[in-house]
């Protein structure tokens, strides 16, 4: 998946992303996820930020600048994320609770002993 820039460029799908990214999207039909669709782009970015490894993050950095990733996550306000994932997004992207509101979390969470 090349950097989708310029006019006249065909719509790029997530199927063209590296395997390390496609594995994160196993709940989707990657051939239908279009980078041109902001909702699809957010789903791809969210999967990488929440569950991706360094390779996936590196690929994302080659596609979007950090401020673009930050703006996209901020626009969607952490949609589709549970509270631990929202905390991770806030921390990694230096966003606030105003940017990504808290969400009640009823699941199990390990206590930090730091």
Secondary structure, DSSP 8 states (H G I E B T S, - for coil): -----STT----BGGGS-HHHHGGGTTS-GGG-BTTSHHHHHHHHHHHHHH--HHHHHHHHHHS-HHHHHHHHHHHTTTT--HHHHHHHHHHHT--TTTS------S-------
